[in-house]
Amino acid sequence: MRLERLNYDKIKIFLTTDDLKDRGLTKEDLWKDSLKVHQLFRDMMNEASEELGFKAHGPIAVEVYSLHAQGMVVIVTNSQAENEIDEDFSDDYIEMQVKLDENFDIIYEYDSFEDIIQCAKYLVHLQINGGMIVNYNNKYYLLLNDNQDIDIDNLVAILAEYGSPSTLTVHRLKEYGNIIMKDHAIKTIKHYFL
């Protein structure tokens, strides 16, 4: 489980499929309202409190994004300032608004274009030629679809060697980012850089 504070009232939690397996859960279980899911959420909130000082009081908004073959991203937002919470109820309940989304694109974030070139060396050997590269907020994003001819877990392992999974959507990247290579990004990198 990886935690990151986005601002004073919002955190991002990245759960790998191994994190879920360790707790006896699958990604499909997270769409259900079960005791194990409630325990997982309590564990996440306790860890966020210890590591980041994030306190979930009163109503919170929870967004869950399923990253294909990569795990889950949970974004938790306190929707009220602490001084607005009724003190009598703050320890007794947490009201949640949940938004669920599943993403079938594989999107990885890289700090430099050189990282994508290094990753592409291995992808070329696996006969992967497609993809799109977008520059957004001084980061580079490699977008692949999930219908590749190799095992998705092996593909994710290579992508994760040089970058990290992104929670940004393909729509946001296309709208606000600069598309560097629209089609056949890996093939283009092989031609010019390898």
Summary of the structure (lengths in Angstrom):
residues: 194
radius of gyration: 18.9
end to end distance: 35.3
largest distance: 65.3
contacts: 563
relative contact order: 0.14
helix: 37%
strand: 31%
